[in-house]
Amino acid sequence: MQTAELNREKQGRKWLAWSFIICPCHLPLSMAALGIVFGAIYAVGLSIGFRHIRAATKDIDCTGDECVVPT
């Protein structure tokens, strides 16, 4: 096959894939997959945020009535 023909075939396959994803009868599967992806992104974001907060507050001493931050 020529390069132009290969490019057209790749373009056709992309259209087919997007049509499958957007098709109303496949939408529950597509939405479930997107929900899993967004859920994973949310979980990773939470863990990174908590890790940064723990690292920033690691050296703070709050044993008394007030917290002492070393400078």
A tleap script that builds the chain and sets N, CA, C and O, in Angstrom:
source leaprc.protein.ff14SB
mol = sequence {
  NMET GLN THR ALA GLU LEU ASN ARG GLU LYS
  GLN GLY ARG LYS TRP LEU ALA TRP SER PHE
  ILE ILE CYS PRO CYS HIE LEU PRO LEU SER
  MET ALA ALA LEU GLY ILE VAL PHE GLY ALA
  ILE TYR ALA VAL GLY LEU SER ILE GLY PHE
  ARG HIE ILE ARG ALA ALA THR LYS ASP ILE
  ASP CYS THR GLY ASP GLU CYS VAL VAL PRO
  CTHR
}
set mol.1.N position { 0.834 -1.189 0.000 }
set mol.1.CA position { 0.000 0.000 0.000 }
set mol.1.C position { 0.875 1.247 0.000 }
set mol.1.O position { 1.983 1.257 0.534 }
set mol.2.N position { 0.359 2.261 -0.595 }
set mol.2.CA position { 1.058 3.537 -0.647 }
set mol.2.C position { 0.857 4.278 0.677 }
set mol.2.O position { -0.030 3.940 1.462 }
set mol.3.N position { 1.673 5.268 0.906 }
set mol.3.CA position { 1.583 6.054 2.127 }
set mol.3.C position { 0.240 6.758 2.243 }
set mol.3.O position { -0.352 6.785 3.322 }
set mol.4.N position { -0.244 7.325 1.154 }
set mol.4.CA position { -1.534 8.019 1.177 }
set mol.4.C position { -2.667 7.051 1.513 }
set mol.4.O position { -3.594 7.404 2.242 }
set mol.5.N position { -2.589 5.835 0.982 }
set mol.5.CA position { -3.618 4.837 1.271 }
set mol.5.C position { -3.583 4.412 2.737 }
set mol.5.O position { -4.631 4.213 3.352 }
set mol.6.N position { -2.375 4.272 3.298 }
set mol.6.CA position { -2.245 3.924 4.712 }
set mol.6.C position { -2.801 5.029 5.598 }
set mol.6.O position { -3.475 4.761 6.593 }
set mol.7.N position { -2.515 6.267 5.230 }
set mol.7.CA position { -3.031 7.386 6.013 }
set mol.7.C position { -4.555 7.425 5.975 }
set mol.7.O position { -5.198 7.695 6.989 }
set mol.8.N position { -5.133 7.154 4.802 }
set mol.8.CA position { -6.601 7.129 4.681 }
set mol.8.C position { -7.192 6.006 5.512 }
set mol.8.O position { -8.240 6.171 6.137 }
set mol.9.N position { -6.519 4.861 5.518 }
set mol.9.CA position { -7.016 3.739 6.321 }
set mol.9.C position { -6.967 4.073 7.812 }
set mol.9.O position { -7.911 3.781 8.545 }
set mol.10.N position { -5.861 4.687 8.264 }
set mol.10.CA position { -5.749 5.101 9.664 }
set mol.10.C position { -6.842 6.107 10.019 }
set mol.10.O position { -7.442 6.034 11.091 }
set mol.11.N position { -7.090 7.042 9.112 }
set mol.11.CA position { -8.138 8.039 9.331 }
set mol.11.C position { -9.500 7.363 9.439 }
set mol.11.O position { -10.310 7.728 10.291 }
set mol.12.N position { -9.751 6.384 8.584 }
set mol.12.CA position { -11.001 5.643 8.631 }
set mol.12.C position { -11.168 4.873 9.930 }
set mol.12.O position { -12.261 4.826 10.494 }
set mol.13.N position { -10.099 4.278 10.398 }
set mol.13.CA position { -10.151 3.545 11.667 }
set mol.13.C position { -10.422 4.491 12.839 }
set mol.13.O position { -11.152 4.134 13.764 }
set mol.14.N position { -9.844 5.683 12.808 }
set mol.14.CA position { -10.110 6.678 13.858 }
set mol.14.C position { -11.580 7.063 13.870 }
set mol.14.O position { -12.190 7.159 14.935 }
set mol.15.N position { -12.157 7.285 12.679 }
set mol.15.CA position { -13.580 7.627 12.585 }
set mol.15.C position { -14.442 6.500 13.136 }
set mol.15.O position { -15.420 6.753 13.839 }
set mol.16.N position { -14.091 5.276 12.826 }
set mol.16.CA position { -14.848 4.134 13.330 }
set mol.16.C position { -14.769 4.043 14.857 }
set mol.16.O position { -15.771 3.784 15.524 }
set mol.17.N position { -13.579 4.256 15.397 }
set mol.17.CA position { -13.415 4.187 16.848 }
set mol.17.C position { -14.236 5.269 17.539 }
set mol.17.O position { -14.934 4.988 18.513 }
set mol.18.N position { -14.158 6.510 17.043 }
set mol.18.CA position { -14.930 7.600 17.663 }
set mol.18.C position { -16.428 7.369 17.495 }
set mol.18.O position { -17.207 7.686 18.394 }
set mol.19.N position { -16.834 6.824 16.364 }
set mol.19.CA position { -18.253 6.529 16.155 }
set mol.19.C position { -18.727 5.476 17.140 }
set mol.19.O position { -19.852 5.557 17.634 }
set mol.20.N position { -17.895 4.492 17.434 }
set mol.20.CA position { -18.244 3.472 18.422 }
set mol.20.C position { -18.409 4.092 19.808 }
set mol.20.O position { -19.348 3.764 20.532 }
set mol.21.N position { -17.495 4.983 20.170 }
set mol.21.CA position { -17.542 5.616 21.492 }
set mol.21.C position { -18.779 6.491 21.641 }
set mol.21.O position { -19.406 6.500 22.700 }
set mol.22.N position { -19.136 7.224 20.594 }
set mol.22.CA position { -20.242 8.181 20.659 }
set mol.22.C position { -21.597 7.519 20.409 }
set mol.22.O position { -22.625 8.112 20.736 }
set mol.23.N position { -21.635 6.330 19.851 }
set mol.23.CA position { -22.890 5.638 19.519 }
set mol.23.C position { -23.772 5.508 20.766 }
set mol.23.O position { -23.291 5.049 21.802 }
set mol.24.N position { -25.043 5.897 20.692 }
set mol.24.CA position { -25.927 5.834 21.861 }
set mol.24.C position { -26.059 4.434 22.467 }
set mol.24.O position { -26.206 4.312 23.683 }
set mol.25.N position { -26.012 3.397 21.667 }
set mol.25.CA position { -26.150 2.055 22.234 }
set mol.25.C position { -24.891 1.615 22.983 }
set mol.25.O position { -24.964 0.719 23.824 }
set mol.26.N position { -23.755 2.217 22.701 }
set mol.26.CA position { -22.520 1.909 23.423 }
set mol.26.C position { -22.220 2.926 24.508 }
set mol.26.O position { -21.222 2.797 25.217 }
set mol.27.N position { -23.062 3.926 24.648 }
set mol.27.CA position { -22.803 5.007 25.597 }
set mol.27.C position { -22.662 4.527 27.040 }
set mol.27.O position { -21.792 5.038 27.745 }
set mol.28.N position { -23.472 3.569 27.525 }
set mol.28.CA position { -23.254 3.108 28.907 }
set mol.28.C position { -21.852 2.539 29.128 }
set mol.28.O position { -21.246 2.765 30.176 }
set mol.29.N position { -21.341 1.806 28.147 }
set mol.29.CA position { -19.977 1.283 28.276 }
set mol.29.C position { -18.948 2.403 28.249 }
set mol.29.O position { -17.989 2.402 29.021 }
set mol.30.N position { -19.159 3.359 27.350 }
set mol.30.CA position { -18.220 4.478 27.235 }
set mol.30.C position { -18.230 5.322 28.508 }
set mol.30.O position { -17.178 5.729 29.001 }
set mol.31.N position { -19.426 5.582 29.036 }
set mol.31.CA position { -19.524 6.402 30.243 }
set mol.31.C position { -18.931 5.672 31.450 }
set mol.31.O position { -18.316 6.303 32.310 }
set mol.32.N position { -19.108 4.357 31.523 }
set mol.32.CA position { -18.508 3.591 32.619 }
set mol.32.C position { -16.983 3.669 32.552 }
set mol.32.O position { -16.317 3.832 33.575 }
set mol.33.N position { -16.438 3.553 31.348 }
set mol.33.CA position { -14.983 3.648 31.189 }
set mol.33.C position { -14.486 5.038 31.566 }
set mol.33.O position { -13.455 5.177 32.225 }
set mol.34.N position { -15.222 6.071 31.145 }
set mol.34.CA position { -14.833 7.438 31.503 }
set mol.34.C position { -14.931 7.655 33.008 }
set mol.34.O position { -14.082 8.324 33.598 }
set mol.35.N position { -15.973 7.088 33.635 }
set mol.35.CA position { -16.107 7.210 35.081 }
set mol.35.C position { -14.945 6.590 35.809 }
set mol.35.O position { -14.462 7.140 36.799 }
set mol.36.N position { -14.487 5.443 35.327 }
set mol.36.CA position { -13.334 4.787 35.949 }
set mol.36.C position { -12.083 5.639 35.779 }
set mol.36.O position { -11.301 5.793 36.718 }
set mol.37.N position { -11.894 6.187 34.596 }
set mol.37.CA position { -10.713 7.036 34.330 }
set mol.37.C position { -10.740 8.276 35.223 }
set mol.37.O position { -9.738 8.606 35.858 }
set mol.38.N position { -11.891 8.969 35.273 }
set mol.38.CA position { -11.972 10.169 36.106 }
set mol.38.C position { -11.857 9.834 37.589 }
set mol.38.O position { -11.285 10.609 38.355 }
set mol.39.N position { -12.387 8.701 37.994 }
set mol.39.CA position { -12.236 8.269 39.383 }
set mol.39.C position { -10.784 8.023 39.745 }
set mol.39.O position { -10.338 8.383 40.835 }
set mol.40.N position { -10.051 7.412 38.834 }
set mol.40.CA position { -8.628 7.160 39.080 }
set mol.40.C position { -7.845 8.472 39.149 }
set mol.40.O position { -6.966 8.629 39.996 }
set mol.41.N position { -8.164 9.410 38.259 }
set mol.41.CA position { -7.499 10.723 38.281 }
set mol.41.C position { -7.790 11.427 39.594 }
set mol.41.O position { -6.893 12.033 40.181 }
set mol.42.N position { -9.042 11.358 40.070 }
set mol.42.CA position { -9.428 11.970 41.336 }
set mol.42.C position { -8.644 11.348 42.498 }
set mol.42.O position { -8.140 12.071 43.357 }
set mol.43.N position { -8.539 10.023 42.530 }
set mol.43.CA position { -7.825 9.344 43.603 }
set mol.43.C position { -6.337 9.709 43.607 }
set mol.43.O position { -5.753 9.927 44.669 }
set mol.44.N position { -5.736 9.774 42.442 }
set mol.44.CA position { -4.320 10.153 42.354 }
set mol.44.C position { -4.134 11.594 42.825 }
set mol.44.O position { -3.185 11.894 43.549 }
set mol.45.N position { -5.035 12.483 42.416 }
set mol.45.CA position { -4.949 13.877 42.844 }
set mol.45.C position { -5.063 14.022 44.355 }
set mol.45.O position { -4.322 14.791 44.966 }
set mol.46.N position { -5.995 13.283 44.959 }
set mol.46.CA position { -6.128 13.321 46.415 }
set mol.46.C position { -4.864 12.841 47.108 }
set mol.46.O position { -4.398 13.466 48.060 }
set mol.47.N position { -4.312 11.737 46.636 }
set mol.47.CA position { -3.115 11.209 47.287 }
set mol.47.C position { -1.927 12.160 47.160 }
set mol.47.O position { -1.146 12.304 48.100 }
set mol.48.N position { -1.789 12.801 46.019 }
set mol.48.CA position { -0.695 13.770 45.844 }
set mol.48.C position { -0.907 14.968 46.759 }
set mol.48.O position { 0.040 15.447 47.383 }
set mol.49.N position { -2.143 15.456 46.841 }
set mol.49.CA position { -2.428 16.594 47.719 }
set mol.49.C position { -2.147 16.284 49.180 }
set mol.49.O position { -1.530 17.086 49.880 }
set mol.50.N position { -2.606 15.101 49.651 }
set mol.50.CA position { -2.348 14.722 51.041 }
set mol.50.C position { -0.864 14.511 51.297 }
set mol.50.O position { -0.371 14.834 52.377 }
set mol.51.N position { -0.149 13.973 50.316 }
set mol.51.CA position { 1.287 13.783 50.484 }
set mol.51.C position { 2.005 15.126 50.650 }
set mol.51.O position { 2.907 15.249 51.478 }
set mol.52.N position { 1.606 16.137 49.861 }
set mol.52.CA position { 2.207 17.470 49.974 }
set mol.52.C position { 1.889 18.093 51.339 }
set mol.52.O position { 2.756 18.704 51.963 }
set mol.53.N position { 0.658 17.938 51.793 }
set mol.53.CA position { 0.274 18.510 53.090 }
set mol.53.C position { 1.042 17.833 54.212 }
set mol.53.O position { 1.539 18.512 55.110 }
set mol.54.N position { 1.152 16.496 54.181 }
set mol.54.CA position { 1.913 15.791 55.220 }
set mol.54.C position { 3.372 16.212 55.220 }
set mol.54.O position { 3.970 16.378 56.283 }
set mol.55.N position { 3.951 16.386 54.039 }
set mol.55.CA position { 5.360 16.783 53.950 }
set mol.55.C position { 5.559 18.196 54.485 }
set mol.55.O position { 6.573 18.490 55.118 }
set mol.56.N position { 4.582 19.075 54.227 }
set mol.56.CA position { 4.720 20.462 54.684 }
set mol.56.C position { 4.540 20.586 56.187 }
set mol.56.O position { 5.124 21.482 56.798 }
set mol.57.N position { 3.749 19.717 56.801 }
set mol.57.CA position { 3.472 19.820 58.237 }
set mol.57.C position { 4.265 18.804 59.056 }
set mol.57.O position { 3.971 18.616 60.237 }
set mol.58.N position { 5.243 18.157 58.476 }
set mol.58.CA position { 6.002 17.105 59.156 }
set mol.58.C position { 6.768 17.632 60.369 }
set mol.58.O position { 6.839 16.938 61.383 }
set mol.59.N position { 7.338 18.818 60.301 }
set mol.59.CA position { 8.200 19.339 61.364 }
set mol.59.C position { 7.475 20.273 62.317 }
set mol.59.O position { 8.132 20.934 63.121 }
set mol.60.N position { 6.156 20.357 62.267 }
set mol.60.CA position { 5.409 21.244 63.163 }
set mol.60.C position { 5.149 20.515 64.478 }
set mol.60.O position { 4.699 19.369 64.481 }
set mol.61.N position { 5.437 21.187 65.601 }
set mol.61.CA position { 5.244 20.599 66.930 }
set mol.61.C position { 3.972 21.178 67.547 }
set mol.61.O position { 3.922 22.366 67.863 }
set mol.62.N position { 2.957 20.356 67.719 }
set mol.62.CA position { 1.678 20.800 68.301 }
set mol.62.C position { 1.389 20.079 69.610 }
set mol.62.O position { 0.233 19.773 69.903 }
set mol.63.N position { 2.425 19.802 70.402 }
set mol.63.CA position { 2.218 19.071 71.660 }
set mol.63.C position { 1.667 19.975 72.749 }
set mol.63.O position { 0.979 19.488 73.647 }
set mol.64.N position { 1.940 21.260 72.705 }
set mol.64.CA position { 1.444 22.183 73.731 }
set mol.64.C position { 0.124 22.810 73.318 }
set mol.64.O position { -0.640 22.229 72.546 }
set mol.65.N position { -0.141 24.025 73.849 }
set mol.65.CA position { -1.366 24.730 73.516 }
set mol.65.C position { -1.318 25.362 72.145 }
set mol.65.O position { -2.362 25.640 71.556 }
set mol.66.N position { -0.140 25.593 71.632 }
set mol.66.CA position { -0.009 26.194 70.312 }
set mol.66.C position { 1.038 25.445 69.493 }
set mol.66.O position { 1.933 24.797 70.035 }
set mol.67.N position { 0.902 25.548 68.206 }
set mol.67.CA position { 1.834 24.860 67.312 }
set mol.67.C position { 3.071 25.725 67.071 }
set mol.67.O position { 2.968 26.928 66.827 }
set mol.68.N position { 4.239 25.089 67.143 }
set mol.68.CA position { 5.497 25.769 66.913 }
set mol.68.C position { 6.069 25.297 65.587 }
set mol.68.O position { 6.319 24.110 65.379 }
set mol.69.N position { 6.269 26.258 64.699 }
set mol.69.CA position { 6.813 25.947 63.387 }
set mol.69.C position { 8.277 26.341 63.387 }
set mol.69.O position { 8.591 27.512 63.597 }
set mol.70.N position { 9.192 25.392 63.156 }
set mol.70.CA position { 10.616 25.757 63.124 }
set mol.70.C position { 10.915 26.645 61.923 }
set mol.70.O position { 10.423 26.415 60.818 }
set mol.71.N position { 11.727 27.653 62.165 }
set mol.71.CA position { 12.093 28.581 61.080 }
set mol.71.C position { 13.553 28.492 60.774 }
set mol.71.O position { 14.043 29.198 59.892 }
savepdb mol mol.pdb
quit
